[in-house]
Amino acid sequence: MDHPTPPSYSEGVQKYIDRANQALAARKRDIARARKFRFDTIAVHGLYTATEAIEKNQGAIIEPVFASSGQAYRDSDEMEAAQSGLIPTWAYIRIHNPTLAYLEDTLALLESYGTDADAECVVYSSGMAAIENLTDTLLVKSGNDPINFVAQCQIYGGTYQQFNVRKMQERGIEVRWILDPNNLDEWRSKIDRHTRFLYGELPSNPGLVFFDLAKPIALAHEHGIPFVADSTIATPALMRPFAYGADIVVHSVTKTMSSSGTGTAGAVIARKPIVTNIPNDRMRADFCTYLREYPHRDQGGCLHPFQALSSMNDLRTLRTRVDVWSQSALKVAHFLKQHAAIIDVNYLGLEDHPLYPVASKYLWLVDAEHDDRYGKKVNRYGHLLSFRVKGGPAAARKVFDRLQLIMRVTDLGRVKSIATIPSISTHLQQGEESRKKAAIPPDLIRLSVGAEHVDDIVADLEQALGAAKGF
Ligand SMILES: Cc1ncc(COP(=O)(O)O)c(C=O)c1O
């Protein structure tokens, strides 16, 4: 068999290629080493080693922030090698930056922890930018055929608007909504040969809808298309969709991962390769590198290195925070459940919740079996819950307005407990009809439980619920 002649480069360029190959081999070894660590160790260190700290960064134990818009090259050979894609480069801050790489390495390792996935990550300026860039990249047209994608309708309001208005109404790309993501026949009935991907968010914000993830993933693969999971609310501390075969995971890193709340960040993490019916070998083989080199670079939703460091600093304690906050959320849910002024509490960790069995199949505190406090697998259900107050929307607003410690904020995953009424905030724009489909009634209060002592969170709710009396 004839082998194509390898391309030849000038001696100067070749020197940089050889040097880069050595660095890439060292990186592979670092990844293999990091994959042997437990989740907490990866969250704390990522791929940043003591050797790198000492040899390159004056011993700094925290990853350096490269606050620079551009990368200087040693000479024209290095510039040519870099710009020709022959050696790794970050070149310009919109394309990449070494500080972002530290965060990306950590996220890829955490999301593939304990799975067979070989994953890459690319970070964005926000969760919405990540969702847009990844979905638009998959929505490639083939000739004049109309294309579509299939998505669960219980998703974050911003994502709903992006799919329904930006893509469908403004650009004519059909989104086919799934009303019951636990109904596999519904997923199946919506797929045809022009479907580009399936999309789910679990647990969903704010309805906490959960489904048997492995099933639509297998269905997607039967049709040669990828499954994309928004795993923002679960975080890899509770669930890693790659373990069930998901191709792409997307996060609003802004939320629980970056709990101190200094800014927004998003991430796409993809298996290598993904399943896709798009005839683009590069995209299939390494979706994230493709994103970074082409669509992301051209669209410019880049993350600032300062925020990357802030997100990394929060990520280091992700597992412990999710564990403690989940336990607090369960206590809060039990308190609300027995309160006379409450008509409904939606928390996946309540045993009588209709989705408790399916959520319990997937939501496990990572490494609990290796933690002396537990020594066995332990379910945890996250920090997000919602509830309805007797007396309808007016009563709900009264209770909400009386909160003193818990702040009224359209956000979640913060170190501080915060609450919102989704129908007048996060899910306002999508309108009443789609809120009904997504099970977001006007009297629903969403609560994101933070790191305060749980007794103080309960006491604040108790005094606020006093206002519900008389409705
Ligand atoms: C589940 C989910 N996905 C995506 C987003 C969008 O993320 P960002 O606010 O970082 O753009 C949010 C925001 O609330 C969310 O809750």
The ligand as a MOL file (V3000), in Angstrom:
LIG
                    3D

  0  0  0     0  0            999 V3000
M  V30 BEGIN CTAB
M  V30 COUNTS 16 16 0 0 0
M  V30 BEGIN ATOM
M  V30 1 C -29.6360 24.9730 33.5820 0
M  V30 2 C -29.0520 26.2360 33.0350 0
M  V30 3 N -28.4010 26.2100 31.8660 0
M  V30 4 C -27.8620 27.3310 31.3320 0
M  V30 5 C -27.9890 28.5500 31.9540 0
M  V30 6 C -27.3800 29.7860 31.3260 0
M  V30 7 O -26.1820 30.0740 31.9500 0
M  V30 8 P -25.5100 31.5550 32.0500 0
M  V30 9 O -26.3760 32.3680 32.9400 0
M  V30 10 O -24.1580 31.2640 32.5830 0
M  V30 11 O -25.4720 32.1020 30.6600 0
M  V30 12 C -28.6530 28.6300 33.1820 0
M  V30 13 C -28.8020 29.9260 33.8650 0
M  V30 14 O -29.5450 30.0400 34.8150 0
M  V30 15 C -29.2100 27.4410 33.7370 0
M  V30 16 O -29.8510 27.4460 34.9020 0
M  V30 END ATOM
M  V30 BEGIN BOND
M  V30 1 1 1 2
M  V30 2 1 2 3
M  V30 3 2 2 15
M  V30 4 2 3 4
M  V30 5 1 4 5
M  V30 6 1 5 6
M  V30 7 2 5 12
M  V30 8 1 6 7
M  V30 9 1 7 8
M  V30 10 2 8 9
M  V30 11 1 8 10
M  V30 12 1 8 11
M  V30 13 1 12 13
M  V30 14 1 12 15
M  V30 15 2 13 14
M  V30 16 1 15 16
M  V30 END BOND
M  V30 END CTAB
M  END
